[in-house]
Amino acid sequence: QIAVRACFLGFAFGCGLLLSTGRSAWRHFGWYMCSLSLFHYSEYLVTAINNPRSLSLDSFLLNHSFEYNLAALSSWVEFTLEKLFFPELKQITWLSTVGLLMVIFGDCLRKAAMLTAGSNFNHIVQNEKSDTHTLVTSGVYGWFRHPSYVGWFYWSIGTQVLLCNPICVVGYALASWRFFRERIEEEEITLIHFFGEEYLEYKRKVPSGLPFIKGVKLEL
C-alpha cells in the first residue's frame, strides 16, 4: 500500500512536470500537480526520517479529511470551469509565479519545522507526554510557535494563487484560518499541561505566526 501511494504520487509529479515544461495553457496546473504530489510524498518521507515510530499510511496525508479532499476537488473544478469560460484569467504568469513562491516557502517552512522538532513532531495532537517529549524553541520555532501550521497555511493559499482561482483563494484562506485557530488552541492546552510555565513564557515571547491568531487564553 505504501508503494502504491508512492508510485501514484510519483506518476502525478511526472505528469505535472510534463505539463509545466510545455507551452500549453495547462502549464500552471502542472506546477500545481508537482507541488501537491511533492508535498504529500515529503510528509511521509520526513516523518520516516524524524519519527519512524509514528509512521503509517496516514503519514502521506492523502486521506487527511473529507473537507480537505472536497477543497482539492473544488479547486480543480474552479480551474477547469474558469479555463473554459475565462481562459485569460489562467494565463497571468506573474500571479502564478507569486503563488509558486508561496508554495515553496510554505512547504520549506513546514519541513524545516518537522526536521527541527524531530521525534517531537507528530501529525496527531498528543494527549500524553512521552519520556522523550521536549519543548522545542530553537530554529524556526524561535520565529513562530507553530511554524508547521504557518507553512501549511501559506502553502495551501499559495496553491490557489498559483492556479489563479479567486474563489478558492478566499475559501482556502478562511477555511485554513479557522482550522488552524481551533487546532492551535487545542494543541496549546496540551502543551501548557505538559510544560506549564515554561510554555507560557515561550508563548509570551514568540508569536503564533498566523494572522490574528494568538492561541489559547489560559494562565496557570
Disulfide bonds with the S-S distance in Angstrom:
none
